[in-house]
Amino acid sequence: EARGSDLGLPEPRTGAMEDLEVIRKLAQGGQGLTLLVRHKDDAATAVLKQCKCDNISAANDALREAKVLQRLKHENIVSYTDVFLHEDGQYLVVCTLMEYCERGDLGR
């Protein structure tokens, strides 16, 4: 069985999901789930976007997109703070941590 590093993917970070406590679900759609989470070590809140990927190609695409978004820096753009892989049964889940905007999104 091929590992993530053999395929050009980072190894899943052990403990990354275990370091977060889910507060509540914010949204769910065709590409995944968005959760409000709290870091267990410092109680800081963040948003966790989980994108379930059926295969390595889809995981690579989602990782590429997340890495591009992570590089964007502007006061009017939500900050993407971390990107990591999580294994969930048969799926690779690309997890993106981003700042939580307490006042909601522009659609509200």
Order of alpha helices (4+ residues) and beta strands (2+ residues): beta-beta-beta-alpha-beta-beta
